[in-house]
């Protein structure tokens, strides 16, 4: 089973979802702006991504530029910031039982559905 962390307003996220549908694989969709991941869920996702919280931040988002750019935060503080501002999560993210990837560019989705 594959999980996609999806934002329907994002062109790349929609494209990856279409590719996932065409793959024939079973999947679930988490619209993370509606169903906000808990801090614990974000930690688990980061482990599968082999990443730190700052690695999944969308640095071009207005909220990042206005509130967080050029400021220093611990990983724990970033987790809270991400949870409170899920728009900052890079998208789309695909996850399976063992691994997760950020699908940028969208062709990276192949790495997870092999």
N, CA, C and O atoms as a GROMACS GRO file, in nm:
protein
  456
    1UNK      N    1   0.084  -0.119   0.000
    1UNK     CA    2   0.000   0.000   0.000
    1UNK      C    3   0.088   0.124   0.000
    1UNK      O    4   0.185   0.134   0.076
    2UNK      N    5   0.054   0.217  -0.085
    2UNK     CA    6   0.127   0.343  -0.096
    2UNK      C    7   0.036   0.455  -0.044
    2UNK      O    8  -0.084   0.457  -0.071
    3UNK      N    9   0.095   0.546   0.029
    3UNK     CA   10   0.023   0.664   0.076
    3UNK      C   11   0.081   0.785   0.005
    3UNK      O   12   0.203   0.800  -0.006
    4UNK      N   13  -0.006   0.871  -0.044
    4UNK     CA   14   0.038   0.997  -0.104
    4UNK      C   15  -0.009   1.112  -0.015
    4UNK      O   16  -0.128   1.124   0.015
    5UNK      N   17   0.085   1.195   0.024
    5UNK     CA   18   0.053   1.320   0.094
    5UNK      C   19   0.030   1.422  -0.016
    5UNK      O   20   0.123   1.462  -0.086
    6UNK      N   21  -0.095   1.461  -0.031
    6UNK     CA   22  -0.142   1.528  -0.152
    6UNK      C   23  -0.201   1.665  -0.123
    6UNK      O   24  -0.269   1.686  -0.022
    7UNK      N   25  -0.174   1.758  -0.214
    7UNK     CA   26  -0.238   1.889  -0.213
    7UNK      C   27  -0.301   1.906  -0.351
    7UNK      O   28  -0.230   1.919  -0.451
    8UNK      N   29  -0.432   1.906  -0.355
    8UNK     CA   30  -0.503   1.909  -0.484
    8UNK      C   31  -0.482   2.039  -0.561
    8UNK      O   32  -0.512   2.046  -0.680
    9UNK      N   33  -0.429   2.141  -0.495
    9UNK     CA   34  -0.402   2.268  -0.565
    9UNK      C   35  -0.265   2.268  -0.633
    9UNK      O   36  -0.233   2.360  -0.708
   10UNK      N   37  -0.187   2.166  -0.607
   10UNK     CA   38  -0.051   2.159  -0.661
   10UNK      C   39  -0.050   2.077  -0.790
   10UNK      O   40  -0.092   1.961  -0.792
   11UNK      N   41  -0.001   2.136  -0.896
   11UNK     CA   42   0.005   2.070  -1.027
   11UNK      C   43   0.087   1.942  -1.021
   11UNK      O   44   0.046   1.839  -1.075
   12UNK      N   45   0.202   1.946  -0.956
   12UNK     CA   46   0.289   1.828  -0.949
   12UNK      C   47   0.222   1.719  -0.865
   12UNK      O   48   0.230   1.601  -0.900
   13UNK      N   49   0.158   1.757  -0.758
   13UNK     CA   50   0.088   1.659  -0.675
   13UNK      C   51  -0.024   1.591  -0.754
   13UNK      O   52  -0.041   1.470  -0.744
   14UNK      N   53  -0.098   1.668  -0.830
   14UNK     CA   54  -0.205   1.610  -0.914
   14UNK      C   55  -0.146   1.515  -1.019
   14UNK      O   56  -0.202   1.409  -1.045
   15UNK      N   57  -0.034   1.554  -1.079
   15UNK     CA   58   0.032   1.471  -1.180
   15UNK      C   59   0.078   1.338  -1.120
   15UNK      O   60   0.056   1.232  -1.179
   16UNK      N   61   0.141   1.344  -1.002
   16UNK     CA   62   0.187   1.221  -0.937
   16UNK      C   63   0.069   1.133  -0.898
   16UNK      O   64   0.077   1.011  -0.911
   17UNK      N   65  -0.040   1.192  -0.852
   17UNK     CA   66  -0.159   1.114  -0.819
   17UNK      C   67  -0.212   1.043  -0.944
   17UNK      O   68  -0.251   0.927  -0.935
   18UNK      N   69  -0.215   1.110  -1.057
   18UNK     CA   70  -0.260   1.046  -1.182
   18UNK      C   71  -0.168   0.930  -1.219
   18UNK      O   72  -0.215   0.824  -1.260
   19UNK      N   73  -0.037   0.949  -1.206
   19UNK     CA   74   0.058   0.841  -1.236
   19UNK      C   75   0.038   0.724  -1.140
   19UNK      O   76   0.046   0.608  -1.180
   20UNK      N   77   0.011   0.755  -1.014
   20UNK     CA   78  -0.014   0.651  -0.915
   20UNK      C   79  -0.140   0.573  -0.950
   20UNK      O   80  -0.142   0.450  -0.941
   21UNK      N   81  -0.246   0.643  -0.989
   21UNK     CA   82  -0.370   0.576  -1.030
   21UNK      C   83  -0.345   0.484  -1.149
   21UNK      O   84  -0.397   0.372  -1.153
   22UNK      N   85  -0.266   0.530  -1.245
   22UNK     CA   86  -0.235   0.451  -1.365
   22UNK      C   87  -0.146   0.331  -1.336
   22UNK      O   88  -0.142   0.237  -1.415
   23UNK      N   89  -0.075   0.334  -1.224
   23UNK     CA   90   0.020   0.226  -1.193
   23UNK      C   91  -0.048   0.096  -1.153
   23UNK      O   92   0.013  -0.010  -1.159
   24UNK      N   93  -0.174   0.104  -1.112
   24UNK     CA   94  -0.244  -0.015  -1.068
   24UNK      C   95  -0.214  -0.054  -0.924
   24UNK      O   96  -0.269  -0.152  -0.874
   25UNK      N   97  -0.128   0.020  -0.857
   25UNK     CA   98  -0.094  -0.008  -0.717
   25UNK      C   99  -0.206   0.041  -0.625
   25UNK      O  100  -0.277   0.136  -0.658
   26UNK      N  101  -0.219  -0.025  -0.510
   26UNK     CA  102  -0.315   0.022  -0.410
   26UNK      C  103  -0.257   0.144  -0.342
   26UNK      O  104  -0.137   0.151  -0.317
   27UNK      N  105  -0.343   0.241  -0.312
   27UNK     CA  106  -0.294   0.363  -0.250
   27UNK      C  107  -0.402   0.427  -0.164
   27UNK      O  108  -0.521   0.400  -0.180
   28UNK      N  109  -0.358   0.512  -0.075
   28UNK     CA  110  -0.448   0.598   0.002
   28UNK      C  111  -0.399   0.741  -0.015
   28UNK      O  112  -0.281   0.767  -0.038
   29UNK      N  113  -0.493   0.833  -0.003
   29UNK     CA  114  -0.461   0.974  -0.018
   29UNK      C  115  -0.478   1.043   0.118
   29UNK      O  116  -0.581   1.029   0.183
   30UNK      N  117  -0.376   1.116   0.158
   30UNK     CA  118  -0.387   1.203   0.274
   30UNK      C  119  -0.378   1.346   0.224
   30UNK      O  120  -0.273   1.391   0.178
   31UNK      N  121  -0.490   1.416   0.232
   31UNK     CA  122  -0.489   1.558   0.198
   31UNK      C  123  -0.444   1.630   0.324
   31UNK      O  124  -0.525   1.667   0.409
   32UNK      N  125  -0.313   1.650   0.333
   32UNK     CA  126  -0.251   1.693   0.458
   32UNK      C  127  -0.289   1.834   0.503
   32UNK      O  128  -0.261   1.871   0.617
   33UNK      N  129  -0.352   1.912   0.417
   33UNK     CA  130  -0.401   2.043   0.461
   33UNK      C  131  -0.537   2.029   0.532
   33UNK      O  132  -0.577   2.116   0.608
   34UNK      N  133  -0.606   1.918   0.505
   34UNK     CA  134  -0.735   1.891   0.570
   34UNK      C  135  -0.718   1.796   0.689
   34UNK      O  136  -0.780   1.814   0.794
   35UNK      N  137  -0.634   1.695   0.670
   35UNK     CA  138  -0.603   1.599   0.776
   35UNK      C  139  -0.458   1.623   0.815
   35UNK      O  140  -0.367   1.560   0.761
   36UNK      N  141  -0.437   1.712   0.908
   36UNK     CA  142  -0.302   1.757   0.943
   36UNK      C  143  -0.227   1.646   1.016
   36UNK      O  144  -0.276   1.595   1.117
   37UNK      N  145  -0.109   1.610   0.966
   37UNK     CA  146  -0.031   1.505   1.033
   37UNK      C  147   0.010   1.549   1.174
   37UNK      O  148   0.045   1.664   1.198
   38UNK      N  149   0.005   1.453   1.266
   38UNK     CA  150   0.052   1.480   1.402
   38UNK      C  151   0.204   1.496   1.400
   38UNK      O  152   0.270   1.460   1.303
   39UNK      N  153   0.258   1.548   1.507
   39UNK     CA  154   0.403   1.559   1.518
   39UNK      C  155   0.466   1.421   1.510
   39UNK      O  156   0.570   1.403   1.447
   40UNK      N  157   0.402   1.322   1.573
   40UNK     CA  158   0.454   1.185   1.569
   40UNK      C  159   0.451   1.130   1.426
   40UNK      O  160   0.546   1.064   1.384
   41UNK      N  161   0.345   1.158   1.351
   41UNK     CA  162   0.338   1.114   1.211
   41UNK      C  163   0.447   1.180   1.126
   41UNK      O  164   0.507   1.116   1.040
   42UNK      N  165   0.473   1.307   1.152
   42UNK     CA  166   0.579   1.378   1.079
   42UNK      C  167   0.714   1.315   1.110
   42UNK      O  168   0.797   1.298   1.021
   43UNK      N  169   0.737   1.281   1.237
   43UNK     CA  170   0.863   1.216   1.276
   43UNK      C  171   0.882   1.083   1.203
   43UNK      O  172   0.990   1.054   1.152
   44UNK      N  173   0.775   1.003   1.197
   44UNK     CA  174   0.782   0.874   1.128
   44UNK      C  175   0.811   0.893   0.979
   44UNK      O  176   0.889   0.820   0.919
   45UNK      N  177   0.746   0.992   0.921
   45UNK     CA  178   0.768   1.022   0.779
   45UNK      C  179   0.913   1.065   0.756
   45UNK      O  180   0.975   1.023   0.658
   46UNK      N  181   0.966   1.148   0.843
   46UNK     CA  182   1.105   1.193   0.831
   46UNK      C  183   1.203   1.077   0.840
   46UNK      O  184   1.303   1.075   0.769
   47UNK      N  185   1.175   0.980   0.927
   47UNK     CA  186   1.261   0.862   0.936
   47UNK      C  187   1.264   0.787   0.803
   47UNK      O  188   1.370   0.746   0.756
   48UNK      N  189   1.147   0.770   0.743
   48UNK     CA  190   1.139   0.700   0.614
   48UNK      C  191   1.204   0.781   0.502
   48UNK      O  192   1.255   0.724   0.406
   49UNK      N  193   1.200   0.912   0.514
   49UNK     CA  194   1.264   1.000   0.415
   49UNK      C  195   1.414   1.011   0.439
   49UNK      O  196   1.489   1.057   0.352
   50UNK      N  197   1.458   0.968   0.558
   50UNK     CA  198   1.597   0.989   0.601
   50UNK      C  199   1.630   1.138   0.592
   50UNK      O  200   1.730   1.178   0.532
   51UNK      N  201   1.544   1.219   0.654
   51UNK     CA  202   1.555   1.364   0.641
   51UNK      C  203   1.532   1.432   0.775
   51UNK      O  204   1.481   1.373   0.870
   52UNK      N  205   1.572   1.557   0.780
   52UNK     CA  206   1.546   1.643   0.895
   52UNK      C  207   1.424   1.730   0.861
   52UNK      O  208   1.389   1.745   0.744
   53UNK      N  209   1.359   1.786   0.962
   53UNK     CA  210   1.241   1.868   0.934
   53UNK      C  211   1.265   1.979   0.831
   53UNK      O  212   1.180   2.002   0.745
   54UNK      N  213   1.378   2.045   0.838
   54UNK     CA  214   1.407   2.154   0.743
   54UNK      C  215   1.410   2.105   0.599
   54UNK      O  216   1.386   2.182   0.506
   55UNK      N  217   1.439   1.975   0.579
   55UNK     CA  218   1.449   1.919   0.444
   55UNK      C  219   1.314   1.908   0.373
   55UNK      O  220   1.310   1.898   0.250
   56UNK      N  221   1.205   1.911   0.448
   56UNK     CA  222   1.074   1.898   0.384
   56UNK      C  223   0.996   2.030   0.383
   56UNK      O  224   0.876   2.032   0.356
   57UNK      N  225   1.066   2.138   0.413
   57UNK     CA  226   1.004   2.270   0.417
   57UNK      C  227   1.002   2.332   0.277
   57UNK      O  228   1.103   2.330   0.206
   58UNK      N  229   0.888   2.388   0.240
   58UNK     CA  230   0.876   2.463   0.115
   58UNK      C  231   0.922   2.606   0.142
   58UNK      O  232   0.850   2.687   0.200
   59UNK      N  233   1.042   2.634   0.099
   59UNK     CA  234   1.104   2.762   0.131
   59UNK      C  235   1.054   2.878   0.045
   59UNK      O  236   1.088   2.993   0.072
   60UNK      N  237   0.976   2.849  -0.057
   60UNK     CA  238   0.918   2.956  -0.139
   60UNK      C  239   0.779   2.998  -0.093
   60UNK      O  240   0.721   3.092  -0.148
   61UNK      N  241   0.726   2.930   0.007
   61UNK     CA  242   0.594   2.968   0.059
   61UNK      C  243   0.602   3.104   0.127
   61UNK      O  244   0.700   3.135   0.195
   62UNK      N  245   0.500   3.184   0.108
   62UNK     CA  246   0.495   3.318   0.166
   62UNK      C  247   0.513   3.315   0.318
   62UNK      O  248   0.586   3.396   0.374
   63UNK      N  249   0.447   3.220   0.383
   63UNK     CA  250   0.456   3.214   0.529
   63UNK      C  251   0.600   3.185   0.574
   63UNK      O  252   0.645   3.237   0.676
   64UNK      N  253   0.671   3.102   0.497
   64UNK     CA  254   0.811   3.076   0.531
   64UNK      C  255   0.892   3.204   0.519
   64UNK      O  256   0.968   3.240   0.610
   65UNK      N  257   0.876   3.272   0.408
   65UNK     CA  258   0.953   3.394   0.383
   65UNK      C  259   0.925   3.502   0.488
   65UNK      O  260   1.016   3.573   0.530
   66UNK      N  261   0.799   3.513   0.530
   66UNK     CA  262   0.761   3.620   0.624
   66UNK      C  263   0.794   3.587   0.769
   66UNK      O  264   0.829   3.676   0.847
   67UNK      N  265   0.783   3.458   0.807
   67UNK     CA  266   0.794   3.425   0.948
   67UNK      C  267   0.917   3.344   0.988
   67UNK      O  268   0.960   3.351   1.103
   68UNK      N  269   0.974   3.269   0.894
   68UNK     CA  270   1.076   3.173   0.935
   68UNK      C  271   1.211   3.186   0.866
   68UNK      O  272   1.311   3.134   0.916
   69UNK      N  273   1.215   3.253   0.752
   69UNK     CA  274   1.340   3.267   0.678
   69UNK      C  275   1.444   3.339   0.763
   69UNK      O  276   1.412   3.433   0.836
   70UNK      N  277   1.567   3.294   0.753
   70UNK     CA  278   1.680   3.354   0.823
   70UNK      C  279   1.670   3.343   0.975
   70UNK      O  280   1.736   3.417   1.048
   71UNK      N  281   1.586   3.252   1.023
   71UNK     CA  282   1.577   3.226   1.167
   71UNK      C  283   1.625   3.085   1.193
   71UNK      O  284   1.615   2.998   1.106
   72UNK      N  285   1.675   3.063   1.310
   72UNK     CA  286   1.730   2.933   1.347
   72UNK      C  287   1.635   2.862   1.444
   72UNK      O  288   1.592   2.920   1.544
   73UNK      N  289   1.603   2.738   1.412
   73UNK     CA  290   1.515   2.658   1.496
   73UNK      C  291   1.575   2.519   1.515
   73UNK      O  292   1.648   2.470   1.428
   74UNK      N  293   1.545   2.456   1.627
   74UNK     CA  294   1.586   2.318   1.649
   74UNK      C  295   1.494   2.228   1.567
   74UNK      O  296   1.390   2.272   1.519
   75UNK      N  297   1.532   2.102   1.552
   75UNK     CA  298   1.445   2.007   1.482
   75UNK      C  299   1.309   1.997   1.551
   75UNK      O  300   1.206   1.991   1.484
   76UNK      N  301   1.309   1.995   1.684
   76UNK     CA  302   1.182   1.986   1.757
   76UNK      C  303   1.094   2.109   1.731
   76UNK      O  304   0.973   2.096   1.716
   77UNK      N  305   1.155   2.225   1.725
   77UNK     CA  306   1.079   2.347   1.695
   77UNK      C  307   1.024   2.342   1.553
   77UNK      O  308   0.910   2.383   1.529
   78UNK      N  309   1.104   2.293   1.458
   78UNK     CA  310   1.056   2.280   1.320
   78UNK      C  311   0.938   2.185   1.312
   78UNK      O  312   0.843   2.209   1.237
   79UNK      N  313   0.942   2.077   1.390
   79UNK     CA  314   0.830   1.982   1.390
   79UNK      C  315   0.700   2.052   1.430
   79UNK      O  316   0.595   2.029   1.370
   80UNK      N  317   0.708   2.134   1.532
   80UNK     CA  318   0.589   2.209   1.576
   80UNK      C  319   0.545   2.307   1.468
   80UNK      O  320   0.426   2.320   1.440
   81UNK      N  321   0.641   2.376   1.408
   81UNK     CA  322   0.610   2.472   1.302
   81UNK      C  323   0.542   2.402   1.184
   81UNK      O  324   0.443   2.452   1.130
   82UNK      N  325   0.596   2.287   1.145
   82UNK     CA  326   0.537   2.211   1.033
   82UNK      C  327   0.395   2.168   1.069
   82UNK      O  328   0.303   2.181   0.988
   83UNK      N  329   0.378   2.115   1.189
   83UNK     CA  330   0.245   2.070   1.232
   83UNK      C  331   0.144   2.186   1.233
   83UNK      O  332   0.030   2.170   1.191
   84UNK      N  333   0.188   2.301   1.279
   84UNK     CA  334   0.098   2.417   1.287
   84UNK      C  335   0.079   2.488   1.153
   84UNK      O  336  -0.016   2.565   1.136
   85UNK      N  337   0.168   2.461   1.058
   85UNK     CA  338   0.164   2.525   0.926
   85UNK      C  339   0.188   2.420   0.817
   85UNK      O  340   0.290   2.424   0.749
   86UNK      N  341   0.095   2.326   0.799
   86UNK     CA  342   0.120   2.215   0.705
   86UNK      C  343   0.142   2.259   0.561
   86UNK      O  344   0.194   2.182   0.480
   87UNK      N  345   0.103   2.382   0.527
   87UNK     CA  346   0.129   2.432   0.392
   87UNK      C  347   0.279   2.432   0.362
   87UNK      O  348   0.320   2.435   0.246
   88UNK      N  349   0.361   2.429   0.467
   88UNK     CA  350   0.506   2.429   0.449
   88UNK      C  351   0.562   2.294   0.406
   88UNK      O  352   0.678   2.286   0.366
   89UNK      N  353   0.482   2.188   0.412
   89UNK     CA  354   0.531   2.055   0.376
   89UNK      C  355   0.550   2.045   0.225
   89UNK      O  356   0.458   2.074   0.148
   90UNK      N  357   0.669   2.004   0.186
   90UNK     CA  358   0.698   1.982   0.043
   90UNK      C  359   0.606   1.872  -0.007
   90UNK      O  360   0.572   1.779   0.066
   91UNK      N  361   0.566   1.883  -0.132
   91UNK     CA  362   0.471   1.788  -0.186
   91UNK      C  363   0.502   1.755  -0.330
   91UNK      O  364   0.572   1.830  -0.399
   92UNK      N  365   0.449   1.645  -0.375
   92UNK     CA  366   0.386   1.539  -0.298
   92UNK      C  367   0.490   1.447  -0.236
   92UNK      O  368   0.604   1.439  -0.281
   93UNK      N  369   0.448   1.378  -0.132
   93UNK     CA  370   0.533   1.277  -0.069
   93UNK      C  371   0.461   1.144  -0.086
   93UNK      O  372   0.342   1.131  -0.057
   94UNK      N  373   0.536   1.044  -0.133
   94UNK     CA  374   0.484   0.907  -0.140
   94UNK      C  375   0.551   0.826  -0.031
   94UNK      O  376   0.669   0.843  -0.002
   95UNK      N  377   0.472   0.737   0.030
   95UNK     CA  378   0.524   0.656   0.140
   95UNK      C  379   0.473   0.513   0.126
   95UNK      O  380   0.358   0.490   0.091
   96UNK      N  381   0.562   0.418   0.152
   96UNK     CA  382   0.518   0.279   0.166
   96UNK      C  383   0.560   0.230   0.304
   96UNK      O  384   0.595   0.310   0.390
   97UNK      N  385   0.558   0.101   0.324
   97UNK     CA  386   0.589   0.045   0.456
   97UNK      C  387   0.732   0.076   0.501
   97UNK      O  388   0.757   0.088   0.620
   98UNK      N  389   0.824   0.088   0.406
   98UNK     CA  390   0.966   0.098   0.440
   98UNK      C  391   1.031   0.231   0.408
   98UNK      O  392   1.134   0.265   0.468
   99UNK      N  393   0.975   0.307   0.316
   99UNK     CA  394   1.045   0.422   0.262
   99UNK      C  395   0.946   0.532   0.224
   99UNK      O  396   0.827   0.506   0.206
  100UNK      N  397   0.997   0.654   0.214
  100UNK     CA  398   0.917   0.765   0.162
  100UNK      C  399   1.006   0.849   0.071
  100UNK      O  400   1.128   0.853   0.089
  101UNK      N  401   0.945   0.916  -0.026
  101UNK     CA  402   1.020   1.005  -0.115
  101UNK      C  403   0.937   1.130  -0.145
  101UNK      O  404   0.814   1.126  -0.149
  102UNK      N  405   1.009   1.239  -0.164
  102UNK     CA  406   0.946   1.361  -0.213
  102UNK      C  407   0.953   1.353  -0.365
  102UNK      O  408   1.062   1.340  -0.421
  103UNK      N  409   0.840   1.360  -0.430
  103UNK     CA  410   0.834   1.341  -0.576
  103UNK      C  411   0.861   1.471  -0.651
  103UNK      O  412   0.773   1.523  -0.719
  104UNK      N  413   0.979   1.519  -0.639
  104UNK     CA  414   1.026   1.636  -0.714
  104UNK      C  415   1.161   1.598  -0.772
  104UNK      O  416   1.257   1.583  -0.697
  105UNK      N  417   1.169   1.583  -0.900
  105UNK     CA  418   1.064   1.596  -1.001
  105UNK      C  419   0.963   1.481  -0.990
  105UNK      O  420   0.990   1.381  -0.924
  106UNK      N  421   0.848   1.495  -1.054
  106UNK     CA  422   0.742   1.396  -1.039
  106UNK      C  423   0.781   1.255  -1.084
  106UNK      O  424   0.721   1.157  -1.039
  107UNK      N  425   0.879   1.244  -1.171
  107UNK     CA  426   0.923   1.112  -1.220
  107UNK      C  427   0.982   1.026  -1.107
  107UNK      O  428   0.996   0.905  -1.122
  108UNK      N  429   1.017   1.088  -0.996
  108UNK     CA  430   1.074   1.013  -0.884
  108UNK      C  431   0.976   0.912  -0.826
  108UNK      O  432   1.017   0.823  -0.752
  109UNK      N  433   0.847   0.925  -0.858
  109UNK     CA  434   0.749   0.833  -0.801
  109UNK      C  435   0.781   0.688  -0.839
  109UNK      O  436   0.743   0.596  -0.767
  110UNK      N  437   0.850   0.669  -0.950
  110UNK     CA  438   0.886   0.535  -0.996
  110UNK      C  439   0.971   0.463  -0.892
  110UNK      O  440   0.962   0.341  -0.878
  111UNK      N  441   1.053   0.537  -0.818
  111UNK     CA  442   1.140   0.477  -0.716
  111UNK      C  443   1.061   0.402  -0.611
  111UNK      O  444   1.112   0.306  -0.552
  112UNK      N  445   0.939   0.442  -0.586
  112UNK     CA  446   0.861   0.380  -0.478
  112UNK      C  447   0.763   0.274  -0.527
  112UNK      O  448   0.720   0.191  -0.448
  113UNK      N  449   0.728   0.275  -0.653
  113UNK     CA  450   0.625   0.180  -0.700
  113UNK      C  451   0.682   0.060  -0.772
  113UNK      O  452   0.608  -0.022  -0.826
  114UNK      N  453   0.814   0.048  -0.775
  114UNK     CA  454   0.877  -0.066  -0.843
  114UNK      C  455   0.827  -0.197  -0.788
  114UNK      O  456   0.870  -0.303  -0.833
   0.00000   0.00000   0.00000
